[in-house]
C-alpha cells in the first residue's frame, strides 16, 4: 500500500478495507479472539457510514435509480422500441471519462462534462458510472447546503450527482472548492454537467471572492468537452447500433439537429413552439425570457399569468386568467416524442408539491438564440421583480435589467434584495443607482437602513461617506448648471461616475501626469470628443493621440487631415491607417456574426463586439446588443451618443440616469421626481 493510504487510515481520514485490516492484524500477530473484535468494530463503522450515505441520498445504490430520475432526457419513441433508453453509442471521450472515474480508489474524482443542451452529457456519465461503480451510494442534492453539510463528515463509496452544476455554483452560498475537496478526499466521485456559456462565464467572470472560488473549483475538475454533434467515428458506431435500435436511425437521418438532440425530441419541441396558439406561446415565451434573464427556479402560475399579459394583444388580454391557463397548460405540458414537453412541471425539490414550470433545455437554447434581442415586456419584468422568491434569481434579474439599461426594474429588484433579503452588496448598488439619478436623499436613506441592520458593514459606511461628500460637490455646481451647458455636462458626469473624472481633472490640471493620462483614457472610453479636442488643442500629446485613434476607428479621414494640416503630429502619423480601418469596416459583417455567436458566453467577445459596433458607429446594432444584455453594450451606446452629440444634453442626461422603458423608449421622469417617494412606481 502507498504511504498516503496508511497515513490517511492512521490519522482517521479514511477507513482501511477489510482485507488490508486483516493483513495488518496478521503482521502484528494479533490472536484470533482479538481479530474478531477488530472486525466487529470495522463492520460497525461501515454500517454507520452506509446509514449516513443512505440518509443523505434517500436511495441505497446508484444502480437502483432510474435514468429519468438522474436527469437523462426521454428519447423519441418508435412502435418497436422496447427499452426506455436508446442503445448507447460509445463516445470518443468515454475512455478518458472511465479512466478518471476508476482513479477514485486512490484519490477521489471530480469530473465535469461541458456541452450544450441534449448533447448526451448526462447519459455518458450514467453509462460510465454504471460500468465503474454501480453499487456505490448516490447523493443527488436539491440544494448546495446539503453538500456543505456533508463535507464535515462525508460518506464513503458515494456518487455525488450534480447534473446542471450551475444550480450549485449559483447558490447562496455557492458550492466551494474546499467542499468538493473534502468530499473527494474519502475518496468519493463527484460528477456534474454544465452548458458551455455557464462554464465560460464562471471561468472568466468578475473578480469577487466567490467568483474566484468558483474558478478554483472548476479548474480543479477534470473537464471533458462534449460536442454538439457526433464525430465521424461516433456516427460510424451509431450506424452499427442503428441496426438494432430504429430510434438511432431516425436521429441519423435528421439533418437539422444533432443525433442526441433528435433523440431528446429537440426538433419536435421547436415545431411545437412555432405552432402554439397565442396563450400557449405567451406562456412558453414568458418562461423562455425569464430563463434568458437568469431565472433558474420554477415559475409559479400566478407569476406567469401576470407576465403572459405582455405577450398577448387585443381581446385575448380581456379573457380571465383561468381561460389563459386552461388553453395554455395542456399544450405546453403535452408529451412529445419520448415524453419531452415544452414546459415541465417541477416540485422544486419538495415531493408531492407543485412549484411551477421550467423550460426544456433544448427549447431554452433555441429561444435564447431566436429571441436574443427581443425586448422583455413590461408585464414580464414587473412579475419577475415582484414575485420571484429566490435570492439568486432576483440577483440575476437585477444584473440583467442593469445591463439592458432598464433601471426602473433594476431598482425594484435591488430594493427587494436589500430590504427583504438583507443583501448588503445590493444596498450599495441601489445607492449608487439613486445617486446617478440625483436622488441623494433616497440613497442616504438606503445606506442608513443598511447600517442600522448591520452596523459593522464597513463597505456601506464608506459608501455613505463618499455619497455625502459627492452631494456637497454637486450642490456647489448646481447653481452654475442652470444656465451653463458646460456646467450641466460636468454635473451629469459627476452623477454618472461618482466624481471620478472630475477628481482626475482637478489632479491633471494641477500637473499630475499620471492623472492626466487616466483622464484621457476615461474621456476616450466615454466618447467625450469635445473635451478631448480642447485638451489636444491645448498641447496635451496623450489627448491628441487618443483623439486621433478615435478618428482612425471611425474612418474620419477629413477630420484627421484637417488636424494634421494644423500641425497635429498624432493625426499626421495616423492618416495612413484610415484606409485600413475603412477596409476592415467593409468586411465587418462576418466578424460581427462570429463575435455575436459567442458574446453571450465570453465577456471578452462581448466587449469586442460592442467595440466594433462603436467603431462602425452602428447605433441600431448597439441597441440590439443592449436588448440582448450583452456585456459592454450600455457603455458603448452611451459613448457613441456622447461622441456624436446625437441628442440635447438634457435628454442625454436623462437617458444616462434613468435608462429605458421595457420597449426601449427613453424614460422621461416627472420634473419633481426627487421629491416624489412614489417614483418610480
N, C-alpha and C positions, 0 to 999 in steps of 0.2 A: 504494500500500500504506500501511497505518497505520504510524505511528511505532513502536508497540509490536511490530509484526511484524518490522520491520527490527532493532529493538533486541534482540529475542529471538534473531534469527538471528546478529547480530554478536557477541552475548555467549555463543553456544553453547548456548542453551536449546532452540532448535528448528532444524530444517533447512529451508531455503528449498526450494520446489518447483522442478522443472527449468525451467519457463517463466520464473519470477522470476529464477532464476540467469542464464539466457541474456539476459534484459533488462539485468541489471546488467553482464554482460560486454560487451554492446553499448555500454552507456553509457560504460564505461571504455575502450572501443576496444581490447579485447584481440585480438590476432591469432588467426586460426583455429587454429593449432597449439596455442596456449595454451588456447583454449576447449576443445579435445578433452581436454586434461589435467584441466581443471576438471570436465568432465562425467564422466570416468572416476573421479575421486575421489568425486564425488557418487553415482555408481552403487555404488561400494564401500561407502559409508556406508549407503545404502539396503539393500544386501544384508545388511550386518551387523545392521541393525535388524529386517529380516524374519526373520533367523535367531533373534534374541533373542525375538521375539514367538512364533515357532513353537515354540521350546524351552519357553517358558512355557505356551503353550496346548495344545500337542500336536496342533493342527489348523491347516490353512492359512487358511481363511476362514470367516466366520460362516455363509455360505450352504451350507457343506458339512456342517454339523452337523444332525442330525435334531431335530425339535421335542421328541421324548421325552427326548433327552439334555440338553435345556435345562430340563427340569422341567415341561413342559406336560402336563397331565393327559390321559390317554386319554379318548376320548369314547364315548358309548353307540354300540352297533353296530346297524345295520339290514341286512337282506339285500341291499339295493340300494346300500349305502354303498360308494363306490369309493375315496375319499381317506382318509388316516389322520386328518386333522383335519376337523371340520365346516366349512362355509362361515363365513368371518369376518364378523361383524356389526359395522359401524362404530360405535364408541363415541363418546359426546358429547365425551370428553376427547381424542380422537385428534389433533385439530388442534393443541391445546396441547402434546401429547406430541411430535409430529413437529417442531413449531417449536423446542422445547427441544433436540432431538437435532440438528437441522440447524445450530444455532448453534455446534456443536463446531469448525467450521473456524476460528473466530476465537478462542474462549476455553475450549474444553472444555465438558463437560456432565456433571452428576451429577444423576440423576433417580431418585426412589424412588416406586413405586406402593404405596399403602397401602389394603388392603381385606381382607375376610375370606377364608376358605378357598374355593377354587374359584369365585372371582368374575371370573376372566378376566384377572387382572393379568399373568401371565407370557405369555399368548397375545397380549395387546395390545402388550407390549414386543417380542415376537418379530416381529409383523407390522410394527411401526413401524421397527425396525432393518433388517428385510428390505427395506423401501422406501428407507430413508435411507442405509444403509451396508452393503450385503450383502457386499461384497468386502473388508471390514476383517477384521483378525485377531481371534481370540477368546481371551480368558483366562477360564477358568472354575475358579477356585482351590478346592481342597479345604479349605485352612486359611488363617487370616489371615496366617500367617508368609510365605506366598508373595507376598502383596500388599506386605507391609512390606519384603521384599527387593527387589521391583521398583521401589519408589519412588525408589531412588538412581539408577537408570538405566532409566526407563520406556521401553517401545517406543512406536512411533508408529502412528497409524491402527488403534487396537486397541479392541475392546469388552471391558470388564471386567464379566462377567455374575455378579451377586451375588444370585441367587434365594435367598429366605429369608435376608434380610440379618441377622436376629438371630443366625445362627450365627457371623457375623464380628464383630458388636458384642459378643457374649458370650464371645469367645475370650480366651485368655491368651497374649500381650497382645491387647486388643481392637483392631479397626480404628480408626485415628486420623484426625482431621480433616487433619492435615499430610500423611498418606499419600495421601488422596484428592485433596487439593490438588495434590500433586506429580504424580499420575497424569493429572489433567485439564489440567495446565499445558502439556502437549506440543503439541497437545491430544489427548485421548482421550475415550471415552464410558464412564462408569461408571453402571450401572443396577442397581437392586435392588428387591425386593418385601418388604413387611412386613405382618403382621397388625396391626389397629388396637390391640389390647391391648399388643403388643410396642412399638409406636411410642409410645403414650401413656405407658407405664410408664417408658420410657427418657427421654422428653422431660420427665417430671415426677418423676423418681426422686430418690434421695438426693443428698447434697452432696459425695460423694467426688470426687477429681480425675479418675479415669477416667470417672465418670458425667458430670462437667462436659464432658469432651472429647467424649463420645458425643453429648451435647446439642448441642455446637457443630457436630459433624459433621452431625447430622440437620437442624439449622437452615440449614446451607449448601446443602442439597439442594433441588431443585425437587420438591416433594411434590405428587403427584396422587392424589386420593381416588377409590377405585373402589367404587361402591355394591354392596350385596349382590344387588340385582336390577336388571334393565334399567329405564331410564326409559321414559316413554311413546314418545318419539321412537325410542329404540333398539328397542323392541318393534315399532314400525311397520316399521323396517328389517328386523327379524328375520322378520316375516311375509312380506316380499317375498322374502327369501332362502330361506324355508321351501319355496317353490315348487320350488327346485332341490335342496334338501337335506332329506330327511324327518326327519333327526335333530333339526333345529330345530323341526319341527312337534311332535315328541314332547315336547321341552322346553317349548314354549309351551303345550301342553295340560296340563302338570303344574302343579297349583296349590299344592302344599305345599312347594315349593322353588323357588329362582331358576333362571332359564334356564341359567346357566353351571354351577350345582350339579347340575342334572339331567344336563346334558351330561357332566359328570365322574362320573356314576354315584352321586351322593351318596345319594339315597333308597334305592337298592339296597343300599348299604353298611349303612345303618341297619337295614333289614329283615334283612340277613344277620346282623347282631349280635343282633337280637332273637330270631331263630330258631336261634341257635347252641346246640349241645349243651354239656353242662357243661364239658368240658375246653377246648373252643374258646372258650367265653365267658370262662372263667377266664383264658385266655391274652390275649384281647383286653382284658379289664378290667385285667389287670396292666400291660400296655403303656400303656393309656389313663391309668391312675392315675400311672404313672411320668411320663408327659408332663405330667399335672396338677401334679406336684411340681417340674417344671422340667427333667427329663431330656430332652436333645435328641439324644444319640448312640444308635446302635442297641443293642438289648438282646440279650445272648447267651442261648443256650438254657439254660445252667446256671443263670444268674440267674433266668430266667423260671420254670424248674421249681421252684426254691425259693420264688419269690413266688406261684406259682399255688396252692400249698397253702392259702393264706389265703382263697381264693375257692371252695374245694371243701369238701364236708361228707360225713359218713358213710363208706361203704365206698369211695367214689371216691378218698379220700386213701390208701387201703390199696394200691391198684394201683401197680405200679412206674412210675417216671417215663417209661420208654420207651413205655409204653402211653399215657400222657397225651399225649406228643408225637405218637405215631402217629395218634391220633384228632384232635388239635387242628391240627397244621401243615397238612395238606391242605385243611382247611376255611378257616382264616384266610388262607391264601395263594391261595385259589381265585379265579380271574379272573372278575369280573362284567362288566357292560356296559362295553365299552371297555377291558377288561383292567385295571380297577381292582380292588384287593383290600383287605380289612380291614387286613392287615399286609403290608408289603413287605419282601422280603429286601434287605439292604444290604451293600455291600462295604466300607463305612466309608472310602471313598477309596482303597482298595488293590485294584486289579484282580485278579481270579481268587481272591479271598478272600471268606469269609462272615463278616461282622462281627456280624450279628444282625438283629433285626426293628425296623421303625419303623411307626407307625400312619398310615393315610391321613388327610390334613389334615381333610377334611370330617367324618370319623367322630370324630377327636380333638376337634373343636369341639363336635360333638353330645354326646359323652360328658362333656365338660367341664361342659356345662350339666346334663345328665341326672344325673351323679354328683357334682354340685358339693359337697354337704355329706356325702357318704358317707365314713365313716372308712376310712383305709387299713389293711388287715390287718397284724398284727404281722409275719407272714412276709414280706410285701412290703417293709415298712420295713427289716427286717434284711437281706434280699437286696440292696436298693439301697445301704444304707450300707456293707456289707462287700464288695460285688462291683463296684460302679461304678468304672470306671477313669479317667474323665475328670475333671480337677480342677474345671472349670466346672460340670459336672453335680453333683458332690459338694457344691460350694459352695451351689448352689440347693437341694439336698436338705436341707442343714443349715438354711438360711433357712426352708424350708417347715416343717420339724419345729419350729423355734422359734416360728413364727407360730401353730402349732397346739398349743403347749404340750406337745409330745411330746419332752421334754428328753432322755430316755434315748437317743433316736435322734440328736438334735442333737449330743449329746456324742460318740457314736461317730463321726459324720461329721467333727466338729471334730478329734477325736484323729487321724484319718487325714490330714486336711488339714495339721495342724500337724506331725505326726511323719514321715509318709511323703512328703509333698509340699512341706514347708518353707514353709507358708503362715503368715507372721508375724501377720497380722490374725486368722486362725483361732485361733492360740495365745492371743491376748489375749481373744478372745470365749470360748474354753474356760475360761480362768482366771476370768473374771467369772461364768460359769455355776457353776463349782465353789464360788466364794465364796458365791453365793446359797444353795447347799446346805450351807454351813458346813463345807466340805471344804478348809480353808486349806492343809493340807499338800500336797494334790494340786495346788492352784492354784499354789503357790510352786514346786513341782517342775516344772510345765509351763513356767513362765517362766524358771527356771534353765536348763532344756534349750534353750529358745529362745535365750537369751543365750550359751550355750555354742556354739551353731551360728552365731550372728551377734552378736558382742559389740558391734557398732555400732548395734544396734536400740534407738534411744532410747525409742521408744514402749513396748517391753517393759520396759526399765529403769524408766521412770516408773510403769508399771502395777505392777511388783513393789514399788516403794517405797510406793505407795498401799495395796496389799493388806497389806503388813506393818504399816503404821500402823493400818489398819482392824482388823486382828487384835488389836492391843493394845487398841483401844477396845472390841471385842466381849468380850475377856477381862475387862475391867473391869466390864462389865454382866452377865456370865453368872451370877455368884453371886446377884444380886438377882432375876434372872429365874426362879429356881427356884420361888419362892412368890408372886410378884407379877405378876398378869396384865398390868398396865400396862407393867412392865419387859419382859415377854415380847413384847408387841406392839412395843415400841421396838427390841428386839433383832432381831425378824423384819424390821422396817422397815429397819434398818441393813444387814442382809444383803441385802435385796432391792434397795435403790437405792445401795448402796455408801456409805451415810452421808450422802447429800445432804440429806435432810430434817433429819437430826439436826444437821448443821452449820448449816443455816438457822435451826433452832430456837434454837440457842445464840446466834447473832448477833441474832435477833429479840428474845430475852429480854434481850439486852444493850442494846436500844434502837435497833437499826438498822431504820429504816422500810422501806427497800427490801427487806431480807431478810425482814421480816415479811410484806410483800405477796407475795413469791415463795413463802414458806412456805404462805400461804393458798391460792395457786394450786395448789401441789403437793398440799395436803390435799384440795382440792375435786376435782382430777382423779383422785385415788386413792380417793375415796369415804370419806374419814376424817371422818365426821359427828361422832363422839364428840369429837374434838379441836377441830373447827370450833365446836361448841356451847360448849365450855369457853372458847375464845378470844372468841367472840361475847359470852358471859355476862360475861367479864372486861372488856368495854368496847372490844374491838378492832372498829372500824367495818368494816374491809375483810373481816374474817371474817364479820361479821353479814350483809353484802351477799352474799358467796359462799354462805353457808348459805341465805339466803332465795332465791337464784337456783335452788339445787338443789330446794328445796321447790316452787317455781313449776313447774320442769320436770316434777316428779313429780305435780303437781296436789294437793299436800298442803294443802288449804285450812284444815283444822282446826289443823294444826301452825303455819301462818303466823298464823292468828287468835290462837292461844294466845300466841305470842311477841309479837304486836302489842299484845295486852292487857297484857303485862308491860312495855311501853314500848320494844319493839324497833322503831325507826323504819324500818329496812330492810324488815322484814316487813310493816309497815303500808303502805309505799309499793307493795309488790309484790302485795298482796292482789287488786287488780282484774285482775291479769294471769293469775290462776289459771284463770279461765274460758276465756281464750284458749288456754292450754295444754291444757285438757280438750277443747276443741273440736278442736284440732289432733290430739290422740290419737285422736279418733273417726274422722278421715279419714286416718289414718296408713297404711292398707293400701296405697293407691295410691302414696304417697310411698316406702314401703319397697320396693315392686316396682320402681319406677323406679331407685332407688339400687342395689338388688341387681343389676339388669341391667348396670350399669356399674361396679360395685365392683371387679371383677377387673382392670380396665384403668386405673381412675382412683383413685389413692390418696386424693384429696380426697373423692370419692364414698364410698369405703370408710369413711373416718373419719366422715363424716356419717351413714352407715347405722348404724354401731356406736354413735354418739352418740344417734341417735334410739331405738335399742333400749334404751340405758341409760336414757333419759328415760321410756320406756314400762315400765321395769323388767321387760323380757322376757328372763328367764334362758334359756329354751329357744331363743329367736331368737339370742341371743349364742353359745350353744353350737353352733348350726348354722353361724354365721359363723366360729367358731373352727375347726370341722372343715373349712370351706371355705378356711381360711388367709387370711381377709380381714384386711387391714391394720387394726390397732387393736382387733380383737375380744378378744384376750387381756387388754389393759389395761382395756377397758371391763367385761369379765366379772369380773375381779378387783375392780375398783372397786365394782361392784354387790354382789358378795358381802360386801365390807368394809362398805359403807354399810348393807346390810340385816342385817348380823350373822347371816347365814343358817347359819353353822356355828361350832363352837367354835374358839377362837383357834389351838389346836394343829393342828386339821385344816386351817384356812386357811393356816397357816404351811407345812404340808407341800405343799398344793396349789400355793402360790405358788413354792415352791422346786423341787419335783420334777415338777410337772405331771401329765399324764395318761398312762394306758396307751393302746395303739393303739385300743381300743374305747371310750375316753372315760371310763374309771373312774379316780378319783384313785389315784396311786401311793402305797403305804404302805411306805416303806423300813424295813429292819431297824433295831433300836434302836442297834446299834453300827456303822452304815454308815460313819461317818467313819474307822473303823479297819480297815475291810474292803476290801482292794485289789481284790476281785472285784466291788464294787458300782460301777456297775451291771454286770451280766454282759455 
